Amino acid sequence: MDWLPILLIGLYALLFVASVALLVYFIIRRVKIKKTEDFEKRDN
């Protein structure tokens, strides 16, 4: 039964790493979109 806590900790670590990676990806994507945005395309 020692494998169950190790499995759960690994699963939590994997989810944490995946969520941080997605957050970084979306931030970088938003910055790139913001740089190419024209003034006319903005919603006022």
N, C-alpha and C positions, 0 to 999 in steps of 0.2 A: 504493500500500500504506500510505499514511499514515492512512487512515481506520480501519484495524483497531485500533490502540491507542486511538484516541479512542472508538471504539465500545465496547471493553472497559472503559475507565475510566467511561464513561457508564453502562454496565450495572451495574458495581460500585457506583457512586454511587446509582443507582436502587434497587438491592437494599438498600443501607445505609439510605437514607431510608425505604423501606417498612418495614424491620424496626424502626427507631426509632419510626415512627408507630404500628405495631402494639403495640409495647411500651408506649407512652404510653396508647394506647386501653385495653389490658387493665388497666393500673394504675388508670386513672380508673374503669373499670367495676368493678373489685374494691373500690375505696373506696366507690362508691355502693351496692354490694350490702352491704358491711359496715355502712354507716350504717343501712340499713333492716332489718338482721337483728335478730330478737328473741333474747332469752336462751334461750328454749325451743327455738329452731331450731338452736342450736349443737350440734355433735358434741363430746361430752366424752370 
